[in-house]
């Protein structure tokens, strides 16, 4: 008996409602148009957080499982063309393969039926439009990123170290708590007192997270090390790489004769704030992190 399979996909991990909508639409189509033809239901294959623009259908996690399971005479139902394909090349390869082995495909948003010449022609036109939309979106994003780099304005989705997104102003503002926390972590790291992985384990045990909700893992702390020193130089303590950092980021000369007990930690802003909300209030504590951070 031939089998009907449903395929759904979202490109980002924060999309939680779209998969349910796609599955419901495909189930309704199966019950009204496919089940009466003798097809049994074979299940739903869902790719979560995999881009069709960069990953072909047969190379995705669930897509690979589906293509290994489907057999001649079966049918695959997809709610929208862009859920299966984002490039003409991938569409041509997949449709050619499905046609050669005798597997049908139904794409609901364009009423596509690969068993007819008109359906194949419509699929080709729509696939070209989908790829054009993806290319235009990519160009817009690259242009926006270029302007942000020119204005030295960080990205909002993943705030850089020491910044957080103020949703009321819809712009990045300094995260003073994180700056003090990272200052102490990197100070202890530079003095050889605590490793970055040890600091990450301690923060995880205390359930300390960024303002965006992300965790402080060793990989993030390691990537943030250089940008943090570049924008917020740490002065007055011996760093393992103080010579290279001084030359590259103009941190300043370390005075070895200075007693460690008198050493202090300074935070310097990367550039002039763009709004009054970016200025640290007068009531804020000093930039030196507390001992218990």
N, C-alpha and C positions, 0 to 999 in steps of 0.2 A: 504494500500500500504506500503511495507517495506521501511525503511528509511536508508540512508547512513550517518554516522557521521565521522568527521575527528578529530583526536586527535593529538596535538602537545605539546611539553614541552621543556623548558630549565631549567638548574639547578641553574644558577646565573642570577642576575638582570641586568648585563651589556651585556647580549647577545641579540642583537636587530635584527640581520639579519637572524639568524637561524630559528626563527618561520615563517618568510615569505617564506623561501626556503622550509621548511617542508610542509606548506600549499599549495604551488604551485605544488609540486610533487604529493601530495595526490589528488588535484583537477584534475590534468591531468589524473591520474589513474581512478578517478571516471567518468570523461567524456568519456574515451576511453574503459573502461572495465566493469563499474558497471551500469552506467546510462541506457545502452541498455537492461539491465535485469529487468527493471521496478522499480529501486530504486529511490526515490526522495531524494534530498539533505536536510539534517537536520541541517547543521551548523558546525562550528569549535569550539572545546573546547581546550583552551590553558592554561597550567599551567606555570606560569612565576616565576622563582626563587624557585622551589621546587625540591628537590633531590629525584630521584627514588631509590637511594642507601639506604636511611633511611626512606622514606615514600612510602608505598605501593600505587599502582595505585588507588584503591578504596578509599584511605584515603586522597588523594590530593584534593585541592579545586575544580577544574574543573572536575577532574576524578570522584569525588563523584556525581556531577551533571549529568555527562554523564551516569553513571551506574544507576542512579535513573530514567533516561529518556528512555534509550534503552529498547527495547522489543523484544520478540522472532521473528525471521525472519529478523531482522535488521543486518547491517554489520558496523564494525568499521575499518577505514583505518588509519594506522600509518606509517610514512615514514621510521623509523628505529626501530629495536628491542629495543635498549637502551633507546628510548624515552618513551617506555611503561614500560619496566622491567629492573631492575638491579640486581635482585636476583632470583635464581631458585625457591625458595619458593613462591614468589609473582607471578612468571610466572605460576607455577603449580596451585595455587589457582584461579587465574583469568581465565586461560584457562579451568579449570574444571568447574568453574561457568558458563562461556559463553557456553560451550558445553552442560551443563545440561539444560539450558534454551533455547537453539537453536539460539544463536547469533553467527554469523560468524565474523572473524577478518582477515584482510589482512595486513601483514607487508611487505613493499615493498623491503627493502634492502636484504631480504633473500628469496624473492618470496614464502612466506609461505602461504599455503592454509590449514586451519584447517579442511577442509572437507575430506582430504585424509590422509592415513596412512603415506605416504612419507613426507607430509608437517608437520605433527606432530613430526615425528622423526627429521627432519631438525630443527624445532623450538627448540627442546630440546637440540640439540648439540650447536646451536648458543647461546642459553641462558646460557649454561655452560661457553662458551667462554666469553660472556659479563661479567658474574660475576667474572671470573678469571681476566679480565682486570681491573675491579674495585678494586679487592683485591690487585693487584700488584700496582696500582696507590696509594692506601691508604698506603701501606707499604713504597713506595718511599717518600711520603709526611711526614710520621712519622719519617723516617730516616733523611730527610733533616732538620726537625724541631729539632731533637735531636742534630745534629751537630751545628745548629745555637745557641741552648741553651748553648752548651759546649763552643763555641767561644764568648758567650755573645753578639751575633749579632742579633738585632731586625729584625722582619719581614718587608719586603718591602711593602706588600700590604696594611697593616694598620700600618703606622709608629707610634711609641710610642710618648708620650708627649715630645715636644722639638726636634723632628727630622722630616726630610722631605726627599723624594726620589729625588736624583739628577739623572735625566734620562740620562744625558750625560755620567756620570760615572757608572750608574746602581748600585748605592749604597746609603745608608742613610748618610746624612750629617746633622750637627746641624742646627736647625731652630731658629736663635737667636731672631727673632721677636716674635715667639710663646713663647719662654722661658721668655722673658721680660713681655709679656702679661699675661701668667699664673702666673708668680711671683707676679705681682701686684694683680691679682684676688685672689690668695691664701693668700697674705698678708692682703688684706682687709677682707677676710673671717676669717682669724685667729684673727684679731683684733675686729671682730664682727661688722664691718662697713657695709659689703654687703654680702648677701647670694649668693650661687652658682647659684641658679635659677634666682636671680636678675641680676647677671653678664651675664648669658646666654641670658636673654631677651634683655639686653643692646647691646650685640654683634649681636644678630639677627636683632635688629632695625637698627644697623649701617652696616649690611650685611658683617660682618667680618667672614671669614671662614679660615679653615686650608689650608696649601699649597696643600693638596690632594683634596680639594674641599668639605670636610666634614664640618658640622656645629658644633659649640660649644653648645651642648645642656646640660641641667643639669645632665643627666645621664652620659655623657662622662666626664664632669668636675668632677663629684663625683668619677668615676672609676679612673681617671687620678691623683687624689689628692695624694694617697699613693705612686704610682710609681714616681711622680714628686718630692715629698719630699725625696724619697730614693736616686734619682740620682742627684737632684739639691737642696741640703738643703737650707732652708731659715733661715738665722741667723739675730739676732738683733731685733726681735720683739716677742711679747708675743703671742704664739699660745694656743688655748684652750686645745690642747692635747700635749703640749710641753714635758711633762714628758715621756709619752709613746713613742713619736716620738724620743726623745733623746736616750732612751734605745734601741729602735729597729733599728734606722737608724743612730745613732751617729751624731746627728745634732749639739750638743754642748750645753753648759750651757747658759741659758738666764740670762742676768744681768738686774735685775729689777730696779737698781738704775740709769741706763743709761737713759738720757732724750729721749723721743720719737722723738724729732726734730733731734737728732743726729743719730738715728738708720738708718742703711743702709741695703740694700738687696744684697746678694751675690749669684752667680750661680756657682756651681762647676760641672765640667764635670764628667760623670759616669766612663769613662775609657779613656785610651790613644787613640786618633784618629787614624784610619787606613790609612788615606791618608792626603796629605797636604791640600785638599779642606775641611777637617773637622775642620781645625783650624780657629778660628775667625780672620778675617783680622784686621790689626792694625788700620784701619780707622773706625772700628766698634765703636759705642758709648759704654759707660760704661754699666755694667750689670744692673744698677739700672734703672727701668722702668720710662719713663716720666710720668708726672702727668696726661697727657691727654690720656693715653692708655686706 
